[in-house]
Amino acid sequence: MSEKANILCSKSHEYVYAENGNYNIGLTDYAIEQLGDIVFVELPEVGSEYAKGEIFGTIESVKAASEIYMPVSGKVIEINEKLIENPELLNEGEFEQEWLIKVSSETFNEDSQDLVDYDAYKKEVE
């Protein structure tokens, strides 16, 4: 079993995992690799609410700009401030430690039905 067994991934390359009753959301390592050197990240304000599938942010690399979609519905309770000033951190570390936002979600169980675990995701994108 993978150490990333608790991470669920979407077809649009976002991940989500539970932590202390809330959910961390970010971009998968595959998405980061495909983007290349990341130069800008735009994240929502704390308190913003999004439905599953809605765009909550933008990420830009030297190659392309891409929208970031909510893998589950929720209310933003925290953003990863250090990525606003230093977006290149996404290129450097363990991707699940460089989460983008944390949300509270009352619909996680329903919303996560079409997400796949990290190992299955990796097989799909290889």
A tleap script that builds the chain and sets N, CA, C and O, in Angstrom:
source leaprc.protein.ff14SB
mol = sequence {
  NMET SER GLU LYS ALA ASN ILE LEU CYS SER
  LYS SER HIE GLU TYR VAL TYR ALA GLU ASN
  GLY ASN TYR ASN ILE GLY LEU THR ASP TYR
  ALA ILE GLU GLN LEU GLY ASP ILE VAL PHE
  VAL GLU LEU PRO GLU VAL GLY SER GLU TYR
  ALA LYS GLY GLU ILE PHE GLY THR ILE GLU
  SER VAL LYS ALA ALA SER GLU ILE TYR MET
  PRO VAL SER GLY LYS VAL ILE GLU ILE ASN
  GLU LYS LEU ILE GLU ASN PRO GLU LEU LEU
  ASN GLU GLY GLU PHE GLU GLN GLU TRP LEU
  ILE LYS VAL SER SER GLU THR PHE ASN GLU
  ASP SER GLN ASP LEU VAL ASP TYR ASP ALA
  TYR LYS LYS GLU VAL CGLU
}
set mol.1.N position { 0.838 -1.194 0.000 }
set mol.1.CA position { 0.000 0.000 0.000 }
set mol.1.C position { 0.878 1.250 0.000 }
set mol.1.O position { 1.883 1.315 0.707 }
set mol.2.N position { 0.497 2.207 -0.776 }
set mol.2.CA position { 1.261 3.438 -0.918 }
set mol.2.C position { 1.167 4.289 0.343 }
set mol.2.O position { 0.166 4.252 1.058 }
set mol.3.N position { 2.218 5.053 0.607 }
set mol.3.CA position { 2.163 6.022 1.703 }
set mol.3.C position { 1.189 7.140 1.375 }
set mol.3.O position { 0.802 7.901 2.262 }
set mol.4.N position { 0.788 7.251 0.119 }
set mol.4.CA position { -0.152 8.279 -0.307 }
set mol.4.C position { -1.574 7.715 -0.412 }
set mol.4.O position { -2.410 8.254 -1.137 }
set mol.5.N position { -1.832 6.651 0.302 }
set mol.5.CA position { -3.112 5.952 0.203 }
set mol.5.C position { -4.303 6.823 0.589 }
set mol.5.O position { -5.415 6.586 0.118 }
set mol.6.N position { -4.090 7.823 1.436 }
set mol.6.CA position { -5.205 8.663 1.866 }
set mol.6.C position { -5.460 9.833 0.922 }
set mol.6.O position { -6.357 10.640 1.168 }
set mol.7.N position { -4.686 9.936 -0.150 }
set mol.7.CA position { -4.838 11.031 -1.109 }
set mol.7.C position { -5.761 10.599 -2.250 }
set mol.7.O position { -5.566 9.547 -2.860 }
set mol.8.N position { -6.765 11.428 -2.526 }
set mol.8.CA position { -7.667 11.192 -3.651 }
set mol.8.C position { -7.373 12.222 -4.731 }
set mol.8.O position { -7.065 13.374 -4.428 }
set mol.9.N position { -7.468 11.807 -5.991 }
set mol.9.CA position { -7.130 12.688 -7.113 }
set mol.9.C position { -8.297 12.793 -8.096 }
set mol.9.O position { -9.093 11.868 -8.255 }
set mol.10.N position { -8.365 13.955 -8.746 }
set mol.10.CA position { -9.409 14.192 -9.746 }
set mol.10.C position { -8.834 14.025 -11.147 }
set mol.10.O position { -7.619 13.988 -11.337 }
set mol.11.N position { -9.726 13.925 -12.117 }
set mol.11.CA position { -9.299 13.826 -13.512 }
set mol.11.C position { -8.616 15.114 -13.987 }
set mol.11.O position { -7.839 15.089 -14.941 }
set mol.12.N position { -8.909 16.242 -13.319 }
set mol.12.CA position { -8.286 17.511 -13.686 }
set mol.12.C position { -6.993 17.767 -12.890 }
set mol.12.O position { -6.472 18.882 -12.883 }
set mol.13.N position { -6.487 16.725 -12.226 }
set mol.13.CA position { -5.160 16.705 -11.582 }
set mol.13.C position { -5.055 17.485 -10.276 }
set mol.13.O position { -3.968 17.933 -9.912 }
set mol.14.N position { -6.164 17.652 -9.570 }
set mol.14.CA position { -6.104 18.175 -8.214 }
set mol.14.C position { -6.133 16.996 -7.252 }
set mol.14.O position { -6.632 15.924 -7.596 }
set mol.15.N position { -5.604 17.187 -6.056 }
set mol.15.CA position { -5.714 16.144 -5.028 }
set mol.15.C position { -6.402 16.727 -3.809 }
set mol.15.O position { -6.477 17.942 -3.629 }
set mol.16.N position { -6.902 15.824 -2.976 }
set mol.16.CA position { -7.513 16.211 -1.707 }
set mol.16.C position { -7.202 15.120 -0.691 }
set mol.16.O position { -7.226 13.931 -1.010 }
set mol.17.N position { -6.911 15.539 0.530 }
set mol.17.CA position { -6.775 14.574 1.622 }
set mol.17.C position { -7.242 15.208 2.920 }
set mol.17.O position { -7.141 16.418 3.120 }
set mol.18.N position { -7.755 14.354 3.797 }
set mol.18.CA position { -8.293 14.805 5.075 }
set mol.18.C position { -7.169 15.051 6.070 }
set mol.18.O position { -6.185 14.314 6.123 }
set mol.19.N position { -7.343 16.116 6.864 }
set mol.19.CA position { -6.405 16.420 7.932 }
set mol.19.C position { -7.147 17.189 9.014 }
set mol.19.O position { -7.638 18.292 8.777 }
set mol.20.N position { -7.223 16.609 10.187 }
set mol.20.CA position { -7.867 17.262 11.339 }
set mol.20.C position { -9.304 17.704 11.050 }
set mol.20.O position { -9.720 18.784 11.470 }
set mol.21.N position { -10.056 16.871 10.336 }
set mol.21.CA position { -11.462 17.162 10.066 }
set mol.21.C position { -11.710 18.118 8.910 }
set mol.21.O position { -12.862 18.403 8.581 }
set mol.22.N position { -10.645 18.620 8.288 }
set mol.22.CA position { -10.771 19.470 7.111 }
set mol.22.C position { -10.029 18.816 5.961 }
set mol.22.O position { -9.528 17.700 6.096 }
set mol.23.N position { -9.956 19.505 4.826 }
set mol.23.CA position { -9.397 18.888 3.629 }
set mol.23.C position { -8.370 19.801 2.969 }
set mol.23.O position { -8.632 20.976 2.712 }
set mol.24.N position { -7.207 19.240 2.705 }
set mol.24.CA position { -6.150 19.952 1.991 }
set mol.24.C position { -6.315 19.677 0.507 }
set mol.24.O position { -6.540 18.536 0.104 }
set mol.25.N position { -6.204 20.719 -0.305 }
set mol.25.CA position { -6.357 20.605 -1.752 }
set mol.25.C position { -5.129 21.199 -2.424 }
set mol.25.O position { -4.636 22.255 -2.027 }
set mol.26.N position { -4.645 20.509 -3.442 }
set mol.26.CA position { -3.494 21.002 -4.184 }
set mol.26.C position { -3.434 20.377 -5.562 }
set mol.26.O position { -4.382 19.731 -6.009 }
set mol.27.N position { -2.320 20.573 -6.224 }
set mol.27.CA position { -2.092 19.997 -7.548 }
set mol.27.C position { -1.218 18.758 -7.419 }
set mol.27.O position { -0.284 18.730 -6.618 }
set mol.28.N position { -1.521 17.744 -8.202 }
set mol.28.CA position { -0.734 16.512 -8.159 }
set mol.28.C position { 0.671 16.738 -8.696 }
set mol.28.O position { 0.930 17.705 -9.412 }
set mol.29.N position { 1.566 15.835 -8.341 }
set mol.29.CA position { 2.939 15.911 -8.834 }
set mol.29.C position { 2.965 15.824 -10.362 }
set mol.29.O position { 3.796 16.465 -11.005 }
set mol.30.N position { 2.062 15.037 -10.941 }
set mol.30.CA position { 1.984 14.941 -12.405 }
set mol.30.C position { 1.665 16.308 -13.017 }
set mol.30.O position { 2.308 16.723 -13.981 }
set mol.31.N position { 0.671 17.005 -12.455 }
set mol.31.CA position { 0.283 18.321 -12.970 }
set mol.31.C position { 1.446 19.301 -12.876 }
set mol.31.O position { 1.697 20.070 -13.803 }
set mol.32.N position { 2.147 19.266 -11.761 }
set mol.32.CA position { 3.278 20.174 -11.564 }
set mol.32.C position { 4.386 19.877 -12.570 }
set mol.32.O position { 4.982 20.797 -13.130 }
set mol.33.N position { 4.659 18.602 -12.798 }
set mol.33.CA position { 5.667 18.218 -13.796 }
set mol.33.C position { 5.274 18.705 -15.190 }
set mol.33.O position { 6.114 19.201 -15.941 }
set mol.34.N position { 3.990 18.561 -15.531 }
set mol.34.CA position { 3.522 18.968 -16.852 }
set mol.34.C position { 3.602 20.480 -17.042 }
set mol.34.O position { 3.889 20.957 -18.140 }
set mol.35.N position { 3.351 21.227 -15.981 }
set mol.35.CA position { 3.398 22.685 -16.072 }
set mol.35.C position { 4.823 23.206 -16.238 }
set mol.35.O position { 5.042 24.206 -16.922 }
set mol.36.N position { 5.776 22.548 -15.628 }
set mol.36.CA position { 7.154 23.050 -15.670 }
set mol.36.C position { 7.381 24.054 -14.557 }
set mol.36.O position { 6.722 23.993 -13.519 }
set mol.37.N position { 8.304 24.973 -14.762 }
set mol.37.CA position { 8.675 25.933 -13.720 }
set mol.37.C position { 7.520 26.877 -13.414 }
set mol.37.O position { 7.115 27.674 -14.260 }
set mol.38.N position { 6.995 26.780 -12.200 }
set mol.38.CA position { 5.847 27.585 -11.792 }
set mol.38.C position { 6.326 28.963 -11.348 }
set mol.38.O position { 7.265 29.089 -10.562 }
set mol.39.N position { 5.649 30.009 -11.877 }
set mol.39.CA position { 6.068 31.378 -11.601 }
set mol.39.C position { 4.992 32.218 -10.898 }
set mol.39.O position { 5.293 33.301 -10.395 }
set mol.40.N position { 3.754 31.736 -10.856 }
set mol.40.CA position { 2.674 32.529 -10.265 }
set mol.40.C position { 1.543 31.605 -9.819 }
set mol.40.O position { 1.189 30.654 -10.517 }
set mol.41.N position { 0.981 31.900 -8.641 }
set mol.41.CA position { -0.192 31.176 -8.147 }
set mol.41.C position { -1.190 32.202 -7.633 }
set mol.41.O position { -0.839 33.074 -6.839 }
set mol.42.N position { -2.427 32.097 -8.084 }
set mol.42.CA position { -3.507 32.954 -7.585 }
set mol.42.C position { -4.474 32.074 -6.818 }
set mol.42.O position { -4.999 31.099 -7.356 }
set mol.43.N position { -4.711 32.419 -5.552 }
set mol.43.CA position { -5.583 31.617 -4.690 }
set mol.43.C position { -6.743 32.474 -4.193 }
set mol.43.O position { -6.651 33.701 -4.190 }
set mol.44.N position { -7.832 31.835 -3.773 }
set mol.44.CA position { -9.013 32.586 -3.336 }
set mol.44.C position { -8.827 33.173 -1.934 }
set mol.44.O position { -7.852 32.876 -1.244 }
set mol.45.N position { -9.763 33.994 -1.540 }
set mol.45.CA position { -9.756 34.557 -0.195 }
set mol.45.C position { -10.340 33.551 0.787 }
set mol.45.O position { -11.225 32.768 0.440 }
set mol.46.N position { -9.836 33.581 2.016 }
set mol.46.CA position { -10.411 32.772 3.089 }
set mol.46.C position { -11.868 33.188 3.252 }
set mol.46.O position { -12.192 34.375 3.232 }
set mol.47.N position { -12.739 32.200 3.412 }
set mol.47.CA position { -14.174 32.466 3.536 }
set mol.47.C position { -14.931 32.245 2.242 }
set mol.47.O position { -16.158 32.140 2.252 }
set mol.48.N position { -14.218 32.174 1.128 }
set mol.48.CA position { -14.864 31.917 -0.162 }
set mol.48.C position { -15.431 30.498 -0.167 }
set mol.48.O position { -14.851 29.579 0.411 }
set mol.49.N position { -16.573 30.340 -0.829 }
set mol.49.CA position { -17.179 29.010 -0.947 }
set mol.49.C position { -17.270 28.620 -2.412 }
set mol.49.O position { -17.580 29.440 -3.276 }
set mol.50.N position { -16.992 27.347 -2.671 }
set mol.50.CA position { -16.992 26.833 -4.040 }
set mol.50.C position { -17.701 25.495 -4.100 }
set mol.50.O position { -17.635 24.692 -3.169 }
set mol.51.N position { -18.382 25.273 -5.217 }
set mol.51.CA position { -18.984 23.972 -5.481 }
set mol.51.C position { -17.955 23.095 -6.185 }
set mol.51.O position { -17.035 23.597 -6.832 }
set mol.52.N position { -18.118 21.806 -6.055 }
set mol.52.CA position { -17.238 20.876 -6.749 }
set mol.52.C position { -17.218 21.235 -8.234 }
set mol.52.O position { -18.263 21.488 -8.832 }
set mol.53.N position { -16.016 21.255 -8.825 }
set mol.53.CA position { -15.867 21.538 -10.243 }
set mol.53.C position { -15.668 23.000 -10.578 }
set mol.53.O position { -15.287 23.326 -11.702 }
set mol.54.N position { -15.920 23.903 -9.616 }
set mol.54.CA position { -15.717 25.324 -9.880 }
set mol.54.C position { -14.224 25.669 -9.847 }
set mol.54.O position { -13.436 25.010 -9.167 }
set mol.55.N position { -13.860 26.696 -10.581 }
set mol.55.CA position { -12.479 27.183 -10.597 }
set mol.55.C position { -12.242 27.988 -9.324 }
set mol.55.O position { -13.009 28.899 -9.011 }
set mol.56.N position { -11.180 27.654 -8.588 }
set mol.56.CA position { -10.873 28.420 -7.383 }
set mol.56.C position { -9.536 29.152 -7.474 }
set mol.56.O position { -9.221 29.968 -6.608 }
set mol.57.N position { -8.754 28.873 -8.501 }
set mol.57.CA position { -7.463 29.531 -8.592 }
set mol.57.C position { -6.851 29.373 -9.964 }
set mol.57.O position { -7.407 28.723 -10.849 }
set mol.58.N position { -5.681 29.989 -10.119 }
set mol.58.CA position { -4.932 29.938 -11.367 }
set mol.58.C position { -3.472 29.680 -11.036 }
set mol.58.O position { -2.957 30.144 -10.019 }
set mol.59.N position { -2.823 28.940 -11.904 }
set mol.59.CA position { -1.399 28.699 -11.750 }
set mol.59.C position { -0.737 28.959 -13.090 }
set mol.59.O position { -1.250 28.562 -14.136 }
set mol.60.N position { 0.409 29.630 -13.051 }
set mol.60.CA position { 1.122 29.942 -14.280 }
set mol.60.C position { 2.544 29.420 -14.188 }
set mol.60.O position { 3.200 29.506 -13.149 }
set mol.61.N position { 2.997 28.879 -15.301 }
set mol.61.CA position { 4.381 28.430 -15.407 }
set mol.61.C position { 5.009 29.140 -16.596 }
set mol.61.O position { 4.352 29.920 -17.286 }
set mol.62.N position { 6.279 28.862 -16.827 }
set mol.62.CA position { 6.921 29.461 -17.996 }
set mol.62.C position { 6.305 28.914 -19.281 }
set mol.62.O position { 6.431 29.532 -20.338 }
set mol.63.N position { 5.638 27.756 -19.200 }
set mol.63.CA position { 5.032 27.119 -20.377 }
set mol.63.C position { 3.579 27.507 -20.606 }
set mol.63.O position { 3.168 27.705 -21.749 }
set mol.64.N position { 2.785 27.621 -19.525 }
set mol.64.CA position { 1.335 27.754 -19.690 }
set mol.64.C position { 0.680 28.296 -18.433 }
set mol.64.O position { 1.284 28.333 -17.361 }
set mol.65.N position { -0.562 28.713 -18.588 }
set mol.65.CA position { -1.411 29.069 -17.444 }
set mol.65.C position { -2.512 28.032 -17.371 }
set mol.65.O position { -2.962 27.523 -18.398 }
set mol.66.N position { -2.945 27.718 -16.173 }
set mol.66.CA position { -3.960 26.697 -16.000 }
set mol.66.C position { -4.890 27.074 -14.854 }
set mol.66.O position { -4.471 27.667 -13.859 }
set mol.67.N position { -6.159 26.716 -15.016 }
set mol.67.CA position { -7.127 26.944 -13.948 }
set mol.67.C position { -7.097 25.758 -12.998 }
set mol.67.O position { -6.775 24.636 -13.390 }
set mol.68.N position { -7.439 26.026 -11.740 }
set mol.68.CA position { -7.446 24.980 -10.718 }
set mol.68.C position { -8.890 24.797 -10.261 }
set mol.68.O position { -9.570 25.763 -9.916 }
set mol.69.N position { -9.349 23.546 -10.262 }
set mol.69.CA position { -10.749 23.224 -9.981 }
set mol.69.C position { -10.914 22.574 -8.615 }
set mol.69.O position { -10.031 21.859 -8.141 }
set mol.70.N position { -12.054 22.833 -7.995 }
set mol.70.CA position { -12.366 22.222 -6.700 }
set mol.70.C position { -12.696 20.737 -6.891 }
set mol.70.O position { -13.609 20.405 -7.647 }
set mol.71.N position { -11.968 19.840 -6.217 }
set mol.71.CA position { -12.313 18.420 -6.303 }
set mol.71.C position { -13.521 18.057 -5.436 }
set mol.71.O position { -14.173 17.040 -5.668 }
set mol.72.N position { -13.812 18.891 -4.442 }
set mol.72.CA position { -14.991 18.719 -3.578 }
set mol.72.C position { -15.514 20.109 -3.222 }
set mol.72.O position { -14.758 21.081 -3.233 }
set mol.73.N position { -16.790 20.202 -2.911 }
set mol.73.CA position { -17.366 21.482 -2.489 }
set mol.73.C position { -16.848 21.838 -1.106 }
set mol.73.O position { -16.592 20.961 -0.281 }
set mol.74.N position { -16.698 23.129 -0.862 }
set mol.74.CA position { -16.258 23.514 0.466 }
set mol.74.C position { -16.028 24.999 0.620 }
set mol.74.O position { -16.096 25.773 -0.335 }
set mol.75.N position { -15.753 25.370 1.863 }
set mol.75.CA position { -15.465 26.749 2.233 }
set mol.75.C position { -13.981 26.846 2.561 }
set mol.75.O position { -13.457 26.058 3.348 }
set mol.76.N position { -13.309 27.821 1.949 }
set mol.76.CA position { -11.873 28.003 2.157 }
set mol.76.C position { -11.636 28.500 3.586 }
set mol.76.O position { -12.169 29.535 3.988 }
set mol.77.N position { -10.830 27.752 4.347 }
set mol.77.CA position { -10.524 28.152 5.721 }
set mol.77.C position { -9.075 28.613 5.874 }
set mol.77.O position { -8.720 29.247 6.868 }
set mol.78.N position { -8.241 28.291 4.882 }
set mol.78.CA position { -6.845 28.720 4.928 }
set mol.78.C position { -6.262 28.620 3.524 }
set mol.78.O position { -6.618 27.728 2.755 }
set mol.79.N position { -5.365 29.542 3.200 }
set mol.79.CA position { -4.615 29.428 1.949 }
set mol.79.C position { -3.135 29.305 2.306 }
set mol.79.O position { -2.704 29.769 3.361 }
set mol.80.N position { -2.374 28.688 1.433 }
set mol.80.CA position { -0.939 28.515 1.656 }
set mol.80.C position { -0.239 29.809 1.227 }
set mol.80.O position { 0.204 29.948 0.087 }
set mol.81.N position { -0.153 30.740 2.164 }
set mol.81.CA position { 0.381 32.083 1.908 }
set mol.81.C position { 1.787 32.055 1.311 }
set mol.81.O position { 2.121 32.890 0.470 }
set mol.82.N position { 2.613 31.098 1.743 }
set mol.82.CA position { 4.000 31.099 1.273 }
set mol.82.C position { 4.088 30.870 -0.236 }
set mol.82.O position { 5.073 31.256 -0.865 }
set mol.83.N position { 3.048 30.235 -0.828 }
set mol.83.CA position { 3.069 30.011 -2.275 }
set mol.83.C position { 2.760 31.280 -3.072 }
set mol.83.O position { 3.131 31.380 -4.241 }
set mol.84.N position { 2.091 32.241 -2.455 }
set mol.84.CA position { 1.796 33.499 -3.135 }
set mol.84.C position { 3.116 34.235 -3.409 }
set mol.84.O position { 3.344 34.734 -4.511 }
set mol.85.N position { 3.968 34.292 -2.398 }
set mol.85.CA position { 5.262 34.970 -2.535 }
set mol.85.C position { 6.306 34.105 -3.236 }
set mol.85.O position { 7.185 34.623 -3.925 }
set mol.86.N position { 6.209 32.787 -3.059 }
set mol.86.CA position { 7.217 31.860 -3.584 }
set mol.86.C position { 6.566 30.683 -4.309 }
set mol.86.O position { 6.652 29.552 -3.830 }
set mol.87.N position { 5.916 30.919 -5.451 }
set mol.87.CA position { 5.213 29.837 -6.151 }
set mol.87.C position { 6.146 28.716 -6.598 }
set mol.87.O position { 5.702 27.585 -6.798 }
set mol.88.N position { 7.426 29.015 -6.756 }
set mol.88.CA position { 8.386 27.996 -7.185 }
set mol.88.C position { 8.537 26.869 -6.161 }
set mol.88.O position { 9.079 25.814 -6.487 }
set mol.89.N position { 8.067 27.077 -4.932 }
set mol.89.CA position { 8.113 26.010 -3.923 }
set mol.89.C position { 7.358 24.765 -4.403 }
set mol.89.O position { 7.682 23.647 -4.004 }
set mol.90.N position { 6.355 24.964 -5.258 }
set mol.90.CA position { 5.616 23.817 -5.797 }
set mol.90.C position { 6.526 22.899 -6.597 }
set mol.90.O position { 6.287 21.692 -6.654 }
set mol.91.N position { 7.553 23.442 -7.210 }
set mol.91.CA position { 8.475 22.642 -8.017 }
set mol.91.C position { 9.472 21.861 -7.167 }
set mol.91.O position { 10.081 20.906 -7.649 }
set mol.92.N position { 9.643 22.252 -5.919 }
set mol.92.CA position { 10.747 21.755 -5.124 }
set mol.92.C position { 10.414 20.603 -4.196 }
set mol.92.O position { 11.216 19.681 -4.048 }
set mol.93.N position { 9.246 20.636 -3.566 }
set mol.93.CA position { 9.018 19.727 -2.456 }
set mol.93.C position { 8.103 18.570 -2.762 }
set mol.93.O position { 7.731 18.312 -3.907 }
set mol.94.N position { 7.761 17.895 -1.711 }
set mol.94.CA position { 6.749 16.851 -1.786 }
set mol.94.C position { 5.422 17.547 -2.067 }
set mol.94.O position { 5.005 18.424 -1.311 }
set mol.95.N position { 4.768 17.159 -3.138 }
set mol.95.CA position { 3.593 17.920 -3.569 }
set mol.95.C position { 2.509 17.995 -2.511 }
set mol.95.O position { 1.855 19.031 -2.393 }
set mol.96.N position { 2.291 16.939 -1.735 }
set mol.96.CA position { 1.195 16.986 -0.769 }
set mol.96.C position { 1.500 17.905 0.407 }
set mol.96.O position { 0.593 18.265 1.157 }
set mol.97.N position { 2.772 18.293 0.582 }
set mol.97.CA position { 3.113 19.259 1.627 }
set mol.97.C position { 2.938 20.685 1.127 }
set mol.97.O position { 2.868 21.621 1.924 }
set mol.98.N position { 2.869 20.854 -0.172 }
set mol.98.CA position { 2.674 22.185 -0.758 }
set mol.98.C position { 1.222 22.346 -1.208 }
set mol.98.O position { 0.944 22.684 -2.358 }
set mol.99.N position { 0.301 22.092 -0.266 }
set mol.99.CA position { -1.120 22.266 -0.535 }
set mol.99.C position { -1.398 23.723 -0.911 }
set mol.99.O position { -0.632 24.621 -0.563 }
set mol.100.N position { -2.496 23.941 -1.620 }
set mol.100.CA position { -2.879 25.283 -2.040 }
set mol.100.C position { -3.866 25.912 -1.061 }
set mol.100.O position { -3.675 27.034 -0.594 }
set mol.101.N position { -4.926 25.158 -0.764 }
set mol.101.CA position { -5.953 25.658 0.152 }
set mol.101.C position { -6.397 24.537 1.087 }
set mol.101.O position { -6.222 23.353 0.799 }
set mol.102.N position { -6.977 24.948 2.216 }
set mol.102.CA position { -7.639 24.014 3.129 }
set mol.102.C position { -9.105 24.430 3.170 }
set mol.102.O position { -9.430 25.615 3.238 }
set mol.103.N position { -9.978 23.430 3.127 }
set mol.103.CA position { -11.412 23.719 3.128 }
set mol.103.C position { -12.128 22.884 4.177 }
set mol.103.O position { -11.666 21.817 4.582 }
set mol.104.N position { -13.277 23.408 4.605 }
set mol.104.CA position { -14.214 22.593 5.365 }
set mol.104.C position { -15.266 22.151 4.349 }
set mol.104.O position { -15.669 22.931 3.486 }
set mol.105.N position { -15.707 20.904 4.455 }
set mol.105.CA position { -16.664 20.389 3.482 }
set mol.105.C position { -17.680 19.508 4.180 }
set mol.105.O position { -17.328 18.580 4.907 }
set mol.106.N position { -18.947 19.813 3.946 }
set mol.106.CA position { -20.023 18.987 4.506 }
set mol.106.C position { -20.473 17.937 3.501 }
set mol.106.O position { -21.278 17.067 3.835 }
set mol.107.N position { -19.964 18.007 2.276 }
set mol.107.CA position { -20.411 17.080 1.228 }
set mol.107.C position { -19.260 16.218 0.707 }
set mol.107.O position { -19.351 15.658 -0.385 }
set mol.108.N position { -18.179 16.110 1.484 }
set mol.108.CA position { -17.003 15.375 1.028 }
set mol.108.C position { -17.344 13.952 0.590 }
set mol.108.O position { -16.900 13.512 -0.470 }
set mol.109.N position { -18.125 13.230 1.391 }
set mol.109.CA position { -18.410 11.823 1.063 }
set mol.109.C position { -19.096 11.681 -0.287 }
set mol.109.O position { -18.744 10.794 -1.065 }
set mol.110.N position { -20.069 12.537 -0.580 }
set mol.110.CA position { -20.738 12.472 -1.886 }
set mol.110.C position { -19.813 12.979 -2.995 }
set mol.110.O position { -19.714 12.366 -4.058 }
set mol.111.N position { -19.140 14.098 -2.737 }
set mol.111.CA position { -18.299 14.730 -3.756 }
set mol.111.C position { -17.096 13.886 -4.148 }
set mol.111.O position { -16.591 14.012 -5.264 }
set mol.112.N position { -16.634 13.036 -3.254 }
set mol.112.CA position { -15.410 12.280 -3.526 }
set mol.112.C position { -15.662 10.952 -4.238 }
set mol.112.O position { -14.718 10.202 -4.488 }
set mol.113.N position { -16.909 10.649 -4.566 }
set mol.113.CA position { -17.238 9.369 -5.182 }
set mol.113.C position { -16.515 9.116 -6.499 }
set mol.113.O position { -16.174 7.971 -6.798 }
set mol.114.N position { -16.275 10.159 -7.295 }
set mol.114.CA position { -15.627 9.962 -8.597 }
set mol.114.C position { -14.121 10.246 -8.562 }
set mol.114.O position { -13.465 10.242 -9.604 }
set mol.115.N position { -13.579 10.491 -7.379 }
set mol.115.CA position { -12.134 10.671 -7.246 }
set mol.115.C position { -11.476 9.303 -7.108 }
set mol.115.O position { -12.107 8.345 -6.661 }
set mol.116.N position { -10.209 9.218 -7.492 }
set mol.116.CA position { -9.504 7.934 -7.404 }
set mol.116.C position { -8.328 8.064 -6.448 }
set mol.116.O position { -7.796 9.156 -6.247 }
set mol.117.N position { -7.925 6.939 -5.860 }
set mol.117.CA position { -6.785 7.008 -4.953 }
set mol.117.C position { -5.516 7.279 -5.751 }
set mol.117.O position { -5.472 7.091 -6.966 }
set mol.118.N position { -4.498 7.718 -5.047 }
set mol.118.CA position { -3.268 8.171 -5.695 }
set mol.118.C position { -2.650 7.095 -6.581 }
set mol.118.O position { -2.214 7.397 -7.691 }
set mol.119.N position { -2.602 5.852 -6.119 }
set mol.119.CA position { -1.988 4.786 -6.923 }
set mol.119.C position { -2.727 4.579 -8.235 }
set mol.119.O position { -2.102 4.421 -9.283 }
set mol.120.N position { -4.062 4.579 -8.184 }
set mol.120.CA position { -4.858 4.427 -9.403 }
set mol.120.C position { -4.661 5.627 -10.327 }
set mol.120.O position { -4.579 5.472 -11.545 }
set mol.121.N position { -4.585 6.808 -9.748 }
set mol.121.CA position { -4.335 8.025 -10.521 }
set mol.121.C position { -3.000 7.923 -11.262 }
set mol.121.O position { -2.928 8.204 -12.459 }
set mol.122.N position { -1.955 7.526 -10.556 }
set mol.122.CA position { -0.630 7.421 -11.163 }
set mol.122.C position { -0.641 6.436 -12.327 }
set mol.122.O position { 0.013 6.670 -13.343 }
set mol.123.N position { -1.380 5.334 -12.188 }
set mol.123.CA position { -1.473 4.361 -13.293 }
set mol.123.C position { -2.183 4.981 -14.491 }
set mol.123.O position { -1.807 4.717 -15.634 }
set mol.124.N position { -3.205 5.802 -14.246 }
set mol.124.CA position { -3.943 6.426 -15.335 }
set mol.124.C position { -3.092 7.415 -16.119 }
set mol.124.O position { -3.224 7.504 -17.339 }
set mol.125.N position { -2.220 8.161 -15.442 }
set mol.125.CA position { -1.467 9.225 -16.121 }
set mol.125.C position { -0.123 8.740 -16.693 }
set mol.125.O position { 0.536 9.472 -17.432 }
set mol.126.N position { 0.276 7.524 -16.356 }
set mol.126.CA position { 1.555 7.016 -16.882 }
set mol.126.C position { 1.426 6.569 -18.318 }
set mol.126.O position { 2.404 6.116 -18.914 }
savepdb mol mol.pdb
quit
